[in-house]
């Protein structure tokens, strides 16, 4: 079993690869991939924000402003 399979794991290990490329507007952007050493499971990210969001979700971290975003989204969702 690896950390990807165990939601209660207290240990996560990834090999991080990062490279710089250009987006559709020609602006530089950092891309990344994370690979779990044991399983070789790989996640790829088109920008640093996606990488950070993945890591935050794996670590169970709610960043400042996340609660406010959720509250704002809830206000716009239709009530059933």
Helices and strands as residue ranges (DSSP letters): E 15-22, E 28-35, E 42-45, H 48-59, H 66-76
